[in-house]
Amino acid sequence: MNANARLMTVEIQDTEAPEQAENELQRLARVFLRSRYSIWLTHGSAMVMTVALFTLLLTLPFKIAFIPAILLTHRIGIMMHEYIHGIPFRRYANCLRVLAFFDGLMLMFGLLELFRATHLSHHHWLNSPGDSAFDNQISKDRPRMRGLIASLEVTQHLQFYWEALHGLHPYAKPRRIAFCAALTCAWIAFWFAVGRPDIVWKLMALTAFTTAVPVSLRGAVEHHAEPGNPGFSNEYKTLIPLFNLNKHVHHHEQPTLPWYLLEYHTPSPLHWRHYFTYWPRAYILKELVLMQPMDKPSRDRNNRRQWSGQSDSPRFTEPSVVIPATPG
């Protein structure tokens, strides 16, 4: 009898041990994600993807590298989104330096700096006048072909570029755009000097396609819905991970929360197919409209909510700031 009891005890211990080990690993992961060292997930991801992108472009024919390069270019942009919100560094000036470096490296002539400005405006005036998405909604009343062209992110950014250089965007700094354009020219000169001018047109093609297609698709699914929908943003599943940017409601509620802490804040996120169907439904079939403005008092209240267990990192305990102060 005692032998049977001992045997049962050993079996219970054998089944509990892996579960306890798994729970301990989950606890350690949660502790790490809330530590000051977790931000290296962002720095590291940006560096690894950048190295992978240029390895593809330098070693493979473009027709083979194109699809993985598009996926990498899109996700490098999503990592830059973290720097736009001032998440990886306590000093926003350091985030600006990273953005300027990538603006030049990706040969964007200041378009990344422009996106920084329009994106902060988007958060400040979400789905209302002042938000570029709201202003673009008006363009849907144009003739169909003109409306389709105007709805593409690449077209909008070229228009914003002209406006920003003439001081028509409140968070765009013309001299920073000019500085980033100068960095782009320096990188172009570098690629010509080392005998790889092909990298110039390849990077420009990747940027144009990424902005015109995946970024446009994502912009449509994130903030469009059927008329009468009371929400301000959608959340959706993805086929290929987007560093949690698809958990978009949470991102707008706490815009300075790192990507690896975002969670779904809607009970039923959209199916991944809607990532591909919402753009034609919004701009061709015109079944969808821009969602409602976010209630500002609610946004501010959510931004000031402190995360438990974050006391060792001021980045997570101080009130979130949607629009960081921009020097110069």
N, C-alpha and C positions, 0 to 999 in steps of 0.2 A: 504493500500500500504506500509506504513511504517512498519507495523507488518510483512508483507511478507519479506521485506528487512532484518529486524532484524533476522527473522527465518533463512533466507539463510546465513546470516553472522555467526550465531551460528553453523549451519551445516558445513560450511567451516572450522570454527575454530576446530570443533570436529574431522574433518578428518585430519587437519594439525597437531594437537597435537601429535598423535602417531608417525607420520613421523618425527616431530622435535625431539621427545624423542629418536627415533632410531638413527637419525643423531648425536645426542649428545653422545649417548653411543658409536657409532663408533668412534667419535672424541676422547673420553676419552680412548678407547682401543688403538688407534694409539699413543696417548701420552704415555700411560703406556708401550707399546711395545718398545718405544724409550727412556725409562727412565732407570736409573741405577738399578731400582728394578726389571726390567723385567727378569733379569738373574735368578731370583728365579724360573722361569718356568722350567729352565734346572735343577737346584739343586733339586727342588721339584719333578719333574718327575722322576729323577733318584732314589730318596729316596722312593717314593711311589711304583714304579715298583719293586724295590729290596725287600721291605717289602712284597708286594704281591707274589713275586716269592717264598720267603722262607716260607710264610704262606701256599702256595700250597704244597710245598715239605714236610713240617712238619706235615700237617694235612690230606692230601688226598693220596690214593693209587696212585702210579706213573703212572699207565695206565690211570687214570682219569686226573691227573695233567699234563700229558705229553704235549698235544697240547697247552693249555694256557701257560705252562711254556716255551715252545719253542718260542711262540710269545713274551713273556716278555723278555727272554734272548736275542733275536735278537734286541729288542728295547732298552734294557739296553746298548747293544753294540753301538747302534746309539747315545745314549746320551754320551757315552764315547768318541765318535768321536768329540763331541763338545770340550771336554777337550784336546784332541789331538791337536786341532787347537788353543788352548790357549784362547778360547772365554769366559768361565765363570769367570776367574780371570785375573786381570791385571798382576799379577806375574805368569810367566809360571811354576815356582817351585811349586806353589800350585796346579796347574793342574796335575803335575807329581805325587804329593802326592795322589791325588784322584785316578789316574790311577793305582798307585801301590797298593792302598787299594783294589780296585776292582779286580785287577789281582790276589791278594791273596785270596780274598773272593770267587771268582768264580773258584778257583783252576786251574788256567791257567798256572802256572809254568813259567811265564814271556812271554807268548804268546801275551798278550795285549801290553806289552812294545815293543815286536817285531813288532806288527801291527802298533804301533805308528810310528816306524822307516820306515817301508815299505810304509805306507800311506803318510808320508811326502815326501818320494822319488817319490811316484806316482804323487803327485801334482807338484813336481819340474820338473820331466821329463815326463810329461803326454804323454802316448802313444808313447814313444820313448825309445831308449836304456837307461837303468837305472831304468825305470818303471817296476815293477814286472809283470804287465800285458803284457807288450811288450816282456819281456823275456819268459813268458809262451806261447806267441803266437808261438814261435819257436817250442815248444813241440808238436804242432798240426801236425808237419810233422813226428812225430814218428808213429810206428804201432798203430792202432786204440785203442786197449785196454790200452796200456801204455800212449797214449795221453789223454784218458778219465780220467785215474787215476791221471795223472799229472795236469789236468785242475781243479780238485777239490781244493777249497780254503784250506781245511784241509791238503791236501798233500803238497801244496805249502808252508804253514806255517811251516810244519815240516822240509822241505828243508831249508827254510829261517832261521829257528832256528839253525840248524847246521852251516850254513854260518855265521850267526851273532856272534855265539860264537867263530868263527875263524876270526872275524874282516873283513868280506867281505861285510857288509852293512854299508854305511857311517854314517847313523843316529842311528844305533843300538849301545847301550852301554852294553857290556857284563856284567859289574858289576851291572848294573841296572836289567838286566835279572836275574842274580844270586840272587839279593836282592828279587825280586818278587817271584822267585822260593822258597826262604827261607820262605817268608810270606805264600805261599801256603802250605808248610810243616807244618807251625804253625797252620793254619786253619784245616788241616787234623788231627793233634794231638788234637785240640779242639773238633772236632766232635766225635772222638773216646773216648775222656775223658768224654763227656756228654752222651755217650751211643747211639749216632746216626751215626754209621759208614755208614749207607745207604745213607746219604746225600752226601758222598764223590763220590760214583759211579754215583749217580743221577746227580750231577753237571757236572761230567766229560762227561756223556752221553749227556747231554743237550748242552754242549760246542761243542762236536764233531759233533753232528747232525746239530746244528745251523751253524757251519762253513762249513760243507759239503753240506748242501742243501740251505737254504734261502740266505746265504751270497754268495754262488756260483751263484745262480740264479740272484741275484742283480748285482753282478760283471759283468755278461754277458750282461744284458740288458743296463747297464749304458754306456758301451764303445765299443759295437760291432754294426755293421751295414752292409748293402750290400756293395760290392766293389764299389768304386767310390763316396761314400757318403763323402761330404766335411767337415762334422761336427767333433767335438772332443768328444761329449757326447750326450746321449739321455736324454730326460725327459719323464716321463710316469705316467699314472694314477695308482692308487692302490685300491685294495679291502679293505685293512686294512691300516690305515695311518702309514707312516714311518717317522713321524716328519719332513716332507718336504724334506727328502733326495732325493726323487724322482724328485725334482726340481733341477736336477743335473748340468745343464748348469750354472745356477745362482751360485750354490755352487762353481764351479770351477772358475767363474769370480770373486767372492768375498769370498774366503775360510774362512775368519774370521768373516763373517756375521752370527749372530745367526740363528738357524733353524726357528724361528718364524717370521723372516723377509724375508725368501726366497720366490721367486715368480717364476712362469713359464716364461722362456725367449725364448721359442719356440712357434710358433703359433698353432701347433697341436701335443700335447704330445701323445706318444704311448698309445694304449689301454692297459688296465691292463692285458689282456691275454698274452701280450708279455713278461711280467715278468717271465712267465712259459715256453714260447716257445723259447726264444733267446738262452738259454744254449744248448739245443739239436741242434738247428740250427747252432750254432757256433762250437760245439765240436763233434757232431755225424754226422750231414749232411754236415757240413763244408760249409754252404751257406754264413756265415757272417764272417767278418774279423774285426780286431781291427781298430778303427776309427783313424782319423788323429791327429797328435800332435797339441797342442794348440799353437797358435801364441803368443810367449812370450811377445813382445811389447804390444799386445792387452791385455794380461792378466795383465801385470803390470799397464797399464793405467786404467783398470777397478778396480784393487785393490786399486788404489789411489783416486778413485772417492769418494767424501764425500757425506754422506747422509744429506739431508736437515732436520732441526729440531733435529740434534744430538749434538748440541753444548754443552749441559750440560753433556755429557758423553764422555770422551776421548777415550773410547773403540771403538766408532764409527766414530770419527773424525780423528784419526791418520791413516796414511797409513797402509793398511793391510800387514801383514807379513805372507807369505805362510809357511815358515819353522822357527818356533821360536827357539831362542837360547836355547840349552839344557845344563844346568849346569852339570858338571861332566861327 
